[in-house]
Amino acid sequence: MMLEKFRLMGIKLPHRTSNADGRANVDCGTLWLKFESELLYSKIPNKIGEEIYAVYYDYDTDQTGEYSYFIGCKVADDAQSNEFDIIDIPEQNYKIEIAKGQMPDCIADAWRKIWEKDEARAYLYDFEVYSEKSQNWGNAEVDIYLGF
């Protein structure tokens, strides 16, 4: 499925991370904690929709290399901010995988299965969409968009 370009506003890791040695689990978890504890969702101006996006981008190579990580919400294409980071997700083909189950384990399990498939992904932008379906942490559903 082809998705058109869109803009996100939120926060990003101040450094790159990697899946090696569980580093990404700590880094991404810490960023989520900041996003939630500082109530940043409610501070992002002029959101388009209620969803929260977690984006993996700027890959060195593939899931074995370093990459950047971002959490935020969709905003207008011309939105600007001095308080938040902004990234533009380019038009790209995506395949959707669905993580189902108890949070956050279902996300980690879904990514392990994705990596085992060893598909020829683009490794440009991949993202998770946290919507109303993901709010029941005992039985969540999260859409994972994989760039191709």
N, C-alpha and C positions, 0 to 999 in steps of 0.2 A: 504494500500500500504506500502510495506517495503522500507525504505530508508537506504542506506549504510551510515556508519560513515563519517562525514566530519568535517573540521576545519574552524573556523571563527576567524577573527582578527578585533578588534575594541575597544569599551569602554564599561565598565559596571558601574552600579550604585555603589557608594562607600559603600552603605548600602542596607539592604533588604527593601522591600516595601510591601504594602498590599493594597487590594481594599477597605479596610475600610475607611470611611470618606473622600473618594476622594483622599487619599494620593498617590496612584499609578498614578493618572492623573497628579498630580503636579510633582512627581519624574520622571516619564517616559518622560513627556513633557520637563522637564529641561534637561534631558540627550539628547533628540532629538535636543534641541536648541544648546547645546554644539557641538554635532556631525555636525550640519549644519553650525553654525556660525564660527567654527574653520576649516571648510572645510576638515574634517577628512577623508571623503570618498576619496578625491584625494591624501591623504597622506598614505593610506594603501598600502604597497608594494605588487606587484605580485598577484593582485586579479584574481580570476577565475570567470569570468562573471561580469555583471554590477549590479546585484541585491544587495539590502541591506536587511539584516536580523535583525529582532527584536525578541529576544529570552526571553522567560519566563522559568525559571528553578530553581532547588534547592528548590522546594516547601516544606513548612512545612507539609501541609496536602492537601488542594485543593484550589480552588479560594478564599476561605474565610481566608486562612492563609497567612503568609508571604512568599515571594519568591524573587529571584534575577532577574535582568533584564540587558540585553546586546544588543548593537547595533553594527553591523559590516558587514563584507563581507567575502565571501568564499575565502580561500587561500589553498595552497598545504598542505597536511597532515603533512609535516615536517617543515612547516614555523615557524619561531621564531621571536620574537620582544622584544626589551627593551622599546619601546615607547608605544606599544599597549597591551591590554589584549587579551588573546587567550582562546577560549573554544572549546572543541570537542563535537560535537553532536553525540551521539552513534547511532548505528544501532537500528532502532525502527519502529514499525508499526505506520502509520499515517492515519488519515482521513482528507480530505481537505474541509474546508468551504471557501466560497468566500464572502468577504466584498465588496459591491458595493455602490457607491454614492458619496456624497460630503465628502471630508476629513476635519478634522479627525473624524467627527461624524459617518461615516459608520463603522469605526473600533470599536468604543464603542458600537454601535448598534449590530454589529455582535457578539461581546463577550457577551453582555447581552442575546442574543438568545441562544448562546452556553451554558451559565450557566443555563438557564431555562430548557434545555433538560435533565440536571442531568444525563449525560451518565457516565459510569464507565471508565473514562479516567485514564491513567497511572500517570499523574502529575509528569513526569520526565522532558521532554523538549517539549515545544510548541513554535511555532514561526510563525511570519508573514514574507512574502516575498514581498518586494517592488521592482517591476520590471518596465519595460516601461509602463505597463498597469496602473500603479498607479500615473503617472506623471501629469495627468489632474485632479487637485484637485476638480474640479466641477463634475467630473464623473469618479472617480477612481475605480480600481478593485485591491484588495489585496488578495492574497492567504494566508489562515491561516491553518497551519499544527497542528493538535491536536494529541498528542501521545496517543496510546492505547496499 
